[in-house]
Amino acid sequence: EALSTLRLADVEALAATGIGIELRPESWTVDPRRRAPREGAVAIDLGEAGTAARFLPPWLATGRGIFHLDGRGRLRERPHLPLAHALIELGARVE
């Protein structure tokens, strides 16, 4: 079975960070150790991918870089402040 649109949005968001991803028709593998260095700020369009919006920010906070995350549709209506506050408490800079 091919990757669904939602999961493809997750893959694209991860790929924008420079992370190593191996795609296969039935699955994909993410290797966080293969994070490529990025120059300047990286804009990441999450689309409507709620999964990426919950798991990507904490992972990004473990590394270095400036990331501008945005989404559309219902994703912009969902509550993100609890996650932002938790990341700030752990030392991340979130605006």
Secondary structure by P-SEA (a helix, b strand, c coil): ccccaaaaaaaaaaaaaccbbbbcccccccccccbbbbccbbbbcccccccccccaaaaaaacbbbbbbbbcccccccccaaaaaaaaaaccccc
